[in-house]
Amino acid sequence: MIRYPSFIIFFLIVFVAISLYQIKYLITQKELELSVINKNIIRTETDLNILKAELSYLKRPKRIENLAKNKLELREISAIDIWDLQHLVDVTKSITESNVK
């Protein structure tokens, strides 16, 4: 009578031991995955900070002004370039009248 319960207890202990080993193995794998993900997050944040610094350098107004003058051949707005609002209304009326005829 004592043999059967001892076999059941033995197999139960073996089952629990194997289950604990599997759980420990799975937790170790998840910890490794987590460390890789954390490293990727840190690297991405570092890259993002570098890109923000580069963007702020590229968006400097003085740099954009030099590019506009040298590459696009733009010039500063002078007083002659600013029109009176009434003059614009007259020009648009003349354009619409010529299109109607």
Order of alpha helices (4+ residues) and beta strands (2+ residues): alpha-alpha-alpha
